[in-house]
Structures are given as structure tokens and as C-alpha cells.
Amino acid sequence: MRRIVMPWLMLGALLPSGAVHAADLPPLELRSPDGRSVATVSLDGDGRARYAVSRDGQAVLLPSPLGVQLGEDERIERGLRLAGHRYDEHDSRYELVAGKTRQVRDHYRQLEIELADDKGRTLGLVLRAYDDGIAFRYRLPVPATGDLLVKEDLTGFLFPRDYACHALNLGRFGTSHEGEYDPIAASRLRPHHLIELPLVCATGQGATTFAIAEADLDRYAGLYLTGRGDGELGVEAKLSPRLDTPQLAVRLSRDQVAAAGHLTPWRVLMLGDSPGALVESNLISSLNPPTAIADTSWIRPGKTAWDWWSGGLAADVQDAGMNTATIRRYIDHAAALKLEYMLIDDGWYVGSTGNGRYNEGADITRPIPQLDLPALIEYGRRRGVGIWVWAHWKALAPRMDAVFAQYAGMGIKGVKVDFMDRDDQEMVEFFHAMMRSSARHRLMLNLHGAYRPTGLNRTWPQYLTQEGVLGAENSKWSRRITPGHNLTLPFTRMLLGPMDYTPGGFRNALPRDFEVSFLGPQVMGTRAHQLAMFVVYDSPLQMVADSPEVYVEPAAPVAAQAEGRPRQVVAAELHALAPGADFISIVPASWDETRVLAGEIGRYIVVARRSGRDWYIGAMGDEEARTLELDLDFLPAADYRATLWRDGDSATDVRRESRRIDAGHRRITLELAAGGGGAVLHLAVPAPRVAGSAL
């Protein structure tokens, strides 16, 4: 990693307090490195600080409020004067251990401003301009006495017109952060709404799109948005309240506050020329600190089998359920499909309920008698399959370090922690404690019942994925997981980071034929639609959600028995794979490069991702059939061998085809079926003609 900090404009131009009054202050301007986006900060005649954002000369945000309320009557928002400011520029590169790209350029211009009030307090503002967005954070003053208290964030986001947006209204604090991002006009956002991040809006100026988000959430409360009640178009900040003192959002003792003041999380405005450009952005990760984990070789992205989705089904296991035979069968299934992991879900330890409810008498370190966990870990090791286990966060929290140490000693590779369902300051602190402890013990993490990502994957790369998404599990009890819903997620929730949607359902049904079933659930849309999710959806730990028998074609039992393995395993391995299962075996879970080739929120998307020398293209559509003509000019000029998995005559049918794509005509046509069709393309890049050369 290299880091370059260069002076730009007025580097080091710090002015003495009181030197510039509001009436004398021209707007301070900060331009992105490409010059297209501009953020300005100004003070009005009452000393109220405002910021505004434009792109290509068009207003994105009108002058919008800045400020914070520290206590009941401690608002820092007016009567301010400029005490100093400084410009910097930074340009470096860093690597993500797992995610949608390997190499990330971190290039921004920065403006630091000090605003003083008549009580002698100084509110700092750190403003950054990237090519793909604007971000700012406050530096809160050190309290003269007592604790640093934060009651409200007074930040606003004012719109110049009635933007067409997509929003998830959670309605209340303390949820699993799951729901639909529905289309809504900005004028319909109300003060009583509690809007989850990101809020995604089209500006109406060409295809320019923005998303309001948050990054580097640490020792603070999570951010939401509400509509404004003053007749102005736009939204304003709302912080998650503390459970012990709901009138406050943040309480920090003086020894928790840095001498220079406390830095809040970043408030982020992602900007792009299209919704797809936001999908490509790494801005949320870049706004987080680099990792301090020196050796990351133990962090290995991959795909995992999973017993919970289908209710522990394994058709060729007698008395299937949470027991050694069933999990052994899932391990065999993972090995047959070349999956790296098997995740043992709720119900495996003594006192776990199997339905997600917390039992304070549970022993999170002791398997139930029916499950020989040490033997299963060893069996998985011999078959090349690592074991993950599920844990309720309340059972983990009181002795997290000891539990993680025991898990690591047993050879467990990762932990799925569940049911946090909060983002108040205390829960945010628990997340960071969990990151530190799991890193010490070299355990990977998958967080369920979790608040949406804020870029922790850069700082803590062992955190591979998380929920905070209305995913496939909801098909077990509702009709909410439609193809159209699936097409909103890449452009909304996925902008913030990895999402454990749990794809790979092979009981596929068109919307008109879909039936709700908790045991052996169906998924709405075609099988190719499900396959495409492994490319389109970011998740360095990808679930292969269904039960083992649906990934193989029925066949007659095989009489032979392999040494040390049950009869049914040999039979399963000799079966032909079901249509599409071969793609699951080869598709990676982490990527070196990502490009969005086409897309429209809620309608369709085409994503190209590179792993090593090979490209994979995933295309997903809503309930409308469509034909897509794709330009592949981003590929180096060469002849390509392409393998295509596309919609067949029924929802469960997948047609596999091989094609040649000539160097002089790098285009391909994809036909997506009605009812949520999808297609997946695997492009094998030819080897270089000259030894040692590279594309």
C-alpha cells in the first residue's frame, strides 16, 4: 500500500478564531479529482452553516443544514464563525481481501473546517470529494466537564426538485433491517417515516443517480432519515436512541474522546452517472480505516451448504434433522458440489431452540447429544469442507472471547451470529468487540439480524457477509420475494456492502405457480434467475441454500460402498447434477473486478465480474421477458470460449450452451424469460500467447 498526501489550493491555511465572520465569508468550495462534483460550505447571516452539492453544474443538494445537538439545550448550529480551514489531497491504493474488487484506488480532495460559536466551542467539519461521491463528518468538541452527550444530528439533505426515489420505511427502531425498497416521490417522504439507508434517488438530470449512506460507524449510533415537516423537499438525519436513556443517542466518557475531539461516522452522498455506477463504487469501504490484520491468509471466501433453509431435509437420510447423519450428508453434498464450507444453523448446541428464540440457559459451547460436532469437523476436514456454526448473540456476548477461543480450538472456521436487530450505540460497540475478538481467534463472521453495512469489510476482512436484507428465507412464509424485489436489491441495499440473501433455491416456480411452503420452500422465478444471483449479488460467503437432493438428478441406488462413507453418499456422487448445479460448482464468491453493463432499478441488471483471467456475467430480470444486447468491448481483444446457462422451457429447466465470441465482434445476446428470467455467462479468457505476458 502506498499513500500520497499532496497540497492543494490553500493547504495549511488555518485562520485564528474570529478572523472571518459570517457576513464576510465567501463559500468554501471543494471539487472532486475529476472536477465534475462540487461541494460548497457557507455561513448565512445568522451564522448557520450550510453545505450544497452539484454535479456537472447541476444542483444535487441545495444549501442544507449542518449541526449537532449535544444536550437538551446544547445545539451547535447558528451563531457560528469560521475559525480555520485547510485543503488536502490524497491518492493511494489498497487491497480488499474479499469483495467485489481486489485493488481499490482511494483518491479524494479534502477540506477541513473549524466553526466556533459564542460559547467557545469548536465544531469541526471534515469534507471529502471523490469522483464517485461526497462525504463529510463532524469533529465534536471535548466537553469541559462530564460526558460527551449527543441528542440529535441536525444534518439535512435538501432537494431542488421532487426526485424519484427508492426507500425502505422501517417505521421503528429495533428491527432486522429487512424490507422492500419501494419507489416513492421525495415529496411523499414524511416526518413520521423512519427511512433505512440507503435512500436512492434519480436527479432527473440525465441518468445521474445518488444514494445517501453512512460509513465508518464506530462508538456512535446508527443513522436513519426522515421526511421534513417544514414544506421543503428533502430528508433529515435521525439517530438510533440508546436503550438506557432514549432521549440520548450517544454517551461517551471523557477518556473515550480524543484530545482533538470525537469524529462522527461519515455522512455519504454516493454519485454516479447511472444506478449501475453506484453498484461499482467502493466509496463506503474507502471511508473506513485500513485493516490492521497482518496475516489474512486464513480468511477464505467461498460457498457453503446450509441445513436451515429446507428444514434439515436430506431425502436419502433416515430421520433427517439436527443430527450427525444429516450434517454428514450435507458435508458430502458440499464436497460433491465443490463448496468450501458447511454451515450448521440454529439447534446444534444444548439449549438452542431451533427457532431463533434466546434461551438464557443454553450452553453455546456444548453440542446436543445427537450431534457429534468434533467428528463432523474432522469428517469435513478430510473432505475439504470447513465447518461454520450458528450462535445467538445474547448467548455469545457474556463470554465471547472464551467461546471464540474454544471454537477456534475445535477447528471451526467461522460463526454466524444472529438476532442483534439493533443499531444503537451499545450494539455498534458489540459489533466492534466481535470483530476484534474474532480476528484474535482467526474466525470468519456472517452476521444475521444485523444492521446494514457501513464498510467494516475493509477494516475487518474476516467479516465476509451479513443479512440486513429481505432475502430468500422469506419465501418460506410469504410471497414478498418476487423477481421485481430481487431487482431492487443490487441498486439499493447492496450498495452498502455484502448481503447474505441466501440464493440457490432449486425448487423454482413462476409467480403464478408459486406456493408458500416452510419445509422444502419454493423460490419465485426461474432457476437461471437464481444462478445469476451468484454473480450479481455481493457476498464473499455465498449460501447454496437448498437441500442436497435437489442438486442431483434422481437415479437408481448404487450398491457399492466407499470406505468410511455411507451407501447414500456414493449414490449421490454418482448421480448426474441437476440443471444448473454445475455452474454453482465453478462460480467464485469473491472477485478481482466488477462492471455493471446495464440495468434499471426493479427491472433488470447485467453484472460482469472477473476472477483471475475469467469473466462471469450474471443477468437478472423481473416478471417481464426481455432481450438484452450486450457490448463486451471492455474485454481485451481475443477469441473467447463462452458457456451460457439460460432459461429453458420451464422454471426449473436450464439450457447450457457453448459459444465462440470472436475478437472482432465482442457482443452477445441474452434472452431472459418472463417471470424473472436470468442468464449466466462464463467467459474463459485464452492464455497469453507469449509466456509471462498478461492481458
Sequence and secondary structure as in RCSB ss.txt:
>XXXX:A:sequence
MRRIVMPWLMLGALLPSGAVHAADLPPLELRSPDGRSVATVSLDGDGRARYAVSRDGQAVLLPSPLGVQLGEDER
IERGLRLAGHRYDEHDSRYELVAGKTRQVRDHYRQLEIELADDKGRTLGLVLRAYDDGIAFRYRLPVPATGDLLV
KEDLTGFLFPRDYACHALNLGRFGTSHEGEYDPIAASRLRPHHLIELPLVCATGQGATTFAIAEADLDRYAGLYL
TGRGDGELGVEAKLSPRLDTPQLAVRLSRDQVAAAGHLTPWRVLMLGDSPGALVESNLISSLNPPTAIADTSWIR
PGKTAWDWWSGGLAADVQDAGMNTATIRRYIDHAAALKLEYMLIDDGWYVGSTGNGRYNEGADITRPIPQLDLPA
LIEYGRRRGVGIWVWAHWKALAPRMDAVFAQYAGMGIKGVKVDFMDRDDQEMVEFFHAMMRSSARHRLMLNLHGA
YRPTGLNRTWPQYLTQEGVLGAENSKWSRRITPGHNLTLPFTRMLLGPMDYTPGGFRNALPRDFEVSFLGPQVMG
TRAHQLAMFVVYDSPLQMVADSPEVYVEPAAPVAAQAEGRPRQVVAAELHALAPGADFISIVPASWDETRVLAGE
IGRYIVVARRSGRDWYIGAMGDEEARTLELDLDFLPAADYRATLWRDGDSATDVRRESRRIDAGHRRITLELAAG
GGGAVLHLAVPAPRVAGSAL
>XXXX:A:secstr
 EEEEEE SSTT    TTSB GGG   EEEE TTS EEEEEEE TT  EEEEEEETTEEEEEEEE  EE STT E
ESSS EEEEEEEEEEEEEEE SSSS SEEEEEEEEEEEEEE TTS EEEEEEEEETTEEEEEEEE   SSS EEE
 EE  EEE SS  EEEE B  SSSS      EEEEGGG  TT  B S EEEE SSTT EEEEEEE   SS  EEE
EE SSS SEEEEEE   SS TT SEEE GGGS TT EE  EEEEEEESSHHHHHH  HHHHTS     S  TT  
 EEEEESTTTTS  TTSTT SSSHHHHHHHHHHHHHTT SEEEE TT EET  SSS   TT EEEEE TT  HHH
HHHHHHHTT EEEEEEEHHHHGGGHHHHHHHHHHHT  EEEEE     SHHHHHHHHHHHHHHHHTT EEEESS 
    SHHHH TTEEEE  S  GGGGGT S   HHHHTTGGGTGGGGS         SEE GGG    SSS  EEB
 HHHHHHHHHHS  SEEEE S GGGGB          TTS HHHHHHHHS B TTHHHHHH  SS SEEEEEEEE
TTTEEEEEEEETTEEEEEEEE SS EEEEEE TTS SS EEEEEEEE SSTT EEEEEEEE TT  EEEEEE TT
T EEEEEEE    SSTT   
